[in-house]
Amino acid sequence: MKDKQIQPLRIIVDRKWPPVVAVVGYSGAGKTTYLEKLILTLTRRGLKVGTIKHDVHGFEMDKPGKDTWRHKKAGARTTLISSPCQIGMVRDVDHDHTLEELAPLLSGMDIILAEGFKRSSAPKLEIFRPEATKDPICRHDPNLLALISDVPLDWGVPRYALNDVEGLADFLISYFKVASTVPGIRQGTAS
């Protein structure tokens, strides 16, 4: 009798990451300011919002002399700091990670808003202000979901005025079918 070869157990996990949408626009278009308002609007509606910021220039998160900074300088590839209120991580990487690679780090969120990542295949919202640039980034991008601009442009996608954050929040909630986990909060309007 021939021994049966034991096959490794394969566990298949159906992971459904939160929807990711990239907010893009040229420097000076107001991406960060707009995102602050959008985050506030969505969280007031009971959604858990995660964010990812793309910085092609690099950054320094920890202050020189602090323990985690000293750990990194001593050679740690990943440094994590934890407190009762928050967790922070600095990790060395070998490439500029895509949104698809970063999204799993924000599991448990209802939606992830990314600032930047204009070349990604993620759904995008473009903030367009002619005073920041004459040419849009995503005019012909098939992943453009909506335009945020006070300029009456018809790009074949919904356009929201810069002050219509509530309207864009309604659109995102409907488009991605995200719902608050907080009882009693209506999704269509802020409470």
PyMOL commands that set and color helices and strands:
alter all, ss='L'
color gray80, all
select helices_A, chain A and resi 31-44+67-73+99-106+165-176
alter helices_A, ss='H'
color red, helices_A
select strands_A, chain A and resi 20-24+49-53+78-82+87-91+111-115+124-127+144-148+159-160
alter strands_A, ss='S'
color yellow, strands_A
deselect
rebuild
show_as cartoon
